[in-house]
Amino acid sequence: MQEYLNSDKSQIIIWKRLLYMLIYGILAGLVRMLIWVVILIQLGTVIFTGEVNQHLLNFGQRLSAFLYHMLLFLTFNTDDLAFPFASWGLTKEPELLKPRSKV
């Protein structure tokens, strides 16, 4: 967070990040609803067939990773943007920011 306050373009950076945060906040709500749909369909599949649907399993994993990446950005744990402002490559772990100690 300190680099946001000390840079020459701090206001631009903060407003740009706020715009991304608003978009990711809306997307996170939609993704959470979609994850619940996947949960309910997967539960129905297991109840009626006794087996997990592999396609839903993979889709749920990708949605969960996408939500995780968005939440890391929203909580200032990373500066890496998630999809749609970056590629869908969700297997890459985001680079987390290190907390700075006050000296």
C-alpha positions in Angstrom: 0.0 0.0 0.0 2.9 2.3 0.7 3.9 2.4 -3.0 0.4 3.8 -3.8 0.9 6.7 -1.4 4.5 7.6 -2.4 4.4 7.6 -6.2 4.0 10.7 -8.3 1.0 9.3 -10.0 -0.7 8.0 -6.9 -4.1 9.5 -7.6 -4.2 8.0 -11.0 -3.1 4.6 -9.7 -5.7 4.7 -6.9 -8.6 5.7 -9.2 -7.6 3.1 -11.8 -7.4 0.4 -9.1 -10.8 1.6 -7.7 -12.3 1.1 -11.2 -10.9 -2.4 -11.4 -12.1 -3.2 -7.9 -15.7 -2.1 -8.7 -15.6 -4.4 -11.8 -14.2 -7.3 -9.9 -16.7 -6.7 -7.0 -19.6 -7.1 -9.4 -17.9 -10.1 -11.2 -17.2 -11.8 -7.8 -20.9 -11.6 -6.9 -21.9 -13.2 -10.2 -19.2 -15.9 -9.9 -20.4 -16.7 -6.4 -23.9 -17.3 -7.7 -22.6 -19.4 -10.6 -20.6 -21.5 -8.1 -23.8 -22.2 -6.2 -25.4 -23.4 -9.4 -22.4 -25.7 -10.0 -22.7 -27.0 -6.4 -26.4 -27.7 -6.7 -26.1 -29.4 -10.1 -23.1 -31.5 -8.9 -25.1 -32.5 -5.8 -28.0 -33.6 -7.9 -25.6 -35.5 -10.2 -24.1 -37.3 -7.2 -27.5 -38.1 -5.7 -29.0 -39.5 -8.9 -26.0 -41.2 -10.6 -23.7 -41.8 -7.6 -20.8 -40.2 -9.5 -19.2 -36.8 -9.7 -19.5 -35.0 -13.1 -15.8 -34.4 -14.1 -16.7 -31.5 -16.4 -18.5 -29.7 -13.5 -15.6 -30.5 -11.2 -13.1 -28.9 -13.6 -15.5 -25.9 -14.2 -16.0 -25.4 -10.4 -12.2 -25.5 -9.9 -11.6 -22.9 -12.5 -14.4 -20.7 -11.1 -13.0 -21.0 -7.6 -9.5 -20.1 -8.8 -10.9 -17.1 -10.7 -12.8 -15.9 -7.5 -9.6 -16.4 -5.5 -7.6 -14.3 -7.9 -10.2 -11.5 -7.8 -10.3 -11.5 -4.0 -6.5 -11.3 -3.8 -6.7 -8.2 -5.9 -9.6 -6.7 -4.0 -7.8 -7.2 -0.7 -4.6 -5.6 -2.0 -2.7 -8.9 -1.6 -1.6 -8.7 -5.3 -1.4 -6.2 -8.1 -1.9 -8.9 -10.7 -5.1 -8.4 -12.6 -7.4 -11.4 -13.1 -9.5 -12.2 -16.2 -10.9 -10.2 -18.2 -8.0 -7.9 -17.9 -5.5 -10.7 -18.0 -5.5 -14.1 -19.7 -7.7 -16.9 -18.4 -4.5 -18.8 -17.3 -5.8 -19.5 -13.8 -3.3 -22.2 -13.0 -0.5 -19.6 -12.4 -0.3 -18.6 -8.8 -0.5 -14.8 -8.4 2.5 -13.0 -6.9 1.5 -11.9 -3.5 2.7 -8.6 -2.1 4.9 -8.9 1.0 3.8 -7.0 4.1 6.1 -4.2 5.0 7.2 -3.7 8.5 7.2 -0.2 9.9 10.7 0.9 11.0 
